[in-house]
Amino acid sequence: MMGSRSVLGITLLGLLTGGGAAQKEALPPKTLELARQQEERDRTTWAAEVEAQRHEAVIIAFWDRLRKAAVAERLSVFADLPLSRISLGPMVSEERDLGLGIRETRLVRKAGTKTDLSPAEWREWLEGIRQQGFAVVQS
């Protein structure tokens, strides 16, 4: 729940700090006090929510890019994720015939040990599955 900490994602403090000292001095004392209270609540009461929104922003930006990208470019969107490492569980490729000459291929998780990949290894892995013909069709 966002409560009173922001209105349409714009904090009072953000409005106050954007215009410099002259703009800040022109604001009523009550507005300045409300902004200080909001900042304090963001650091205390809403700290977990503020942190969650910071992480959420990365996912929303990623998903927006993914939805706008052409199917052939979607794996590149995954490659551009700002990761320090990623863990992949073991997978196997499963195919099934859908009829009319159409085959569906899925990567399916199987039992076993996970693999930790660096960003460079992640990009190499994505390029490998792209060369095998995999593509992100839906997300």
QUIJO-V63247 format. One record per residue. N is the residue number from 1. RES is the residue in one small letter. OMEGA is omega in radians with two decimals (* if undefined). Layout:
N_RES_OMEGA / N_RES_OMEGA
This chain:
1_m_-3.10 / 2_m_3.13 / 3_g_-3.07 / 4_s_-3.00 / 5_r_3.09 / 6_s_3.07 / 7_v_-3.08 / 8_l_3.08 / 9_g_-3.13 / 10_i_3.14 / 11_t_3.07 / 12_l_-3.11 / 13_l_3.10 / 14_g_3.09 / 15_l_-3.10 / 16_l_-3.04 / 17_t_-3.10 / 18_g_-3.02 / 19_g_3.12 / 20_g_-3.04 / 21_a_-3.10 / 22_a_3.13 / 23_q_-3.12 / 24_k_3.14 / 25_e_-3.10 / 26_a_-3.11 / 27_l_3.11 / 28_p_3.13 / 29_p_3.14 / 30_k_3.11 / 31_t_3.12 / 32_l_3.12 / 33_e_3.10 / 34_l_3.12 / 35_a_3.11 / 36_r_3.11 / 37_q_3.14 / 38_q_3.12 / 39_e_3.11 / 40_e_3.13 / 41_r_3.08 / 42_d_3.14 / 43_r_-3.05 / 44_t_-3.05 / 45_t_-3.03 / 46_w_-3.05 / 47_a_-3.13 / 48_a_3.12 / 49_e_3.11 / 50_v_3.11 / 51_e_3.12 / 52_a_3.13 / 53_q_3.10 / 54_r_3.11 / 55_h_3.14 / 56_e_-3.11 / 57_a_3.11 / 58_v_-3.13 / 59_i_3.14 / 60_i_3.12 / 61_a_3.10 / 62_f_-3.08 / 63_w_3.07 / 64_d_3.10 / 65_r_-3.12 / 66_l_-3.12 / 67_r_-3.12 / 68_k_-3.06 / 69_a_3.01 / 70_a_-3.11 / 71_v_-3.10 / 72_a_-3.09 / 73_e_-3.01 / 74_r_3.09 / 75_l_3.08 / 76_s_3.09 / 77_v_3.07 / 78_f_-3.12 / 79_a_-3.11 / 80_d_3.12 / 81_l_3.14 / 82_p_-3.07 / 83_l_2.96 / 84_s_3.01 / 85_r_3.08 / 86_i_3.13 / 87_s_3.10 / 88_l_3.01 / 89_g_3.11 / 90_p_-3.12 / 91_m_3.07 / 92_v_3.12 / 93_s_3.08 / 94_e_3.13 / 95_e_3.00 / 96_r_-3.13 / 97_d_3.13 / 98_l_-3.11 / 99_g_3.13 / 100_l_3.11 / 101_g_-3.13 / 102_i_3.10 / 103_r_3.07 / 104_e_3.08 / 105_t_3.13 / 106_r_2.94 / 107_l_-3.08 / 108_v_3.12 / 109_r_3.04 / 110_k_-3.13 / 111_a_3.09 / 112_g_-3.08 / 113_t_3.11 / 114_k_3.12 / 115_t_3.06 / 116_d_-3.12 / 117_l_3.00 / 118_s_3.09 / 119_p_3.13 / 120_a_3.11 / 121_e_3.09 / 122_w_3.13 / 123_r_3.09 / 124_e_3.13 / 125_w_3.12 / 126_l_3.12 / 127_e_3.11 / 128_g_3.14 / 129_i_3.07 / 130_r_3.14 / 131_q_3.08 / 132_q_3.09 / 133_g_3.12 / 134_f_3.09 / 135_a_3.05 / 136_v_-3.11 / 137_v_3.13 / 138_q_3.06 / 139_s_*
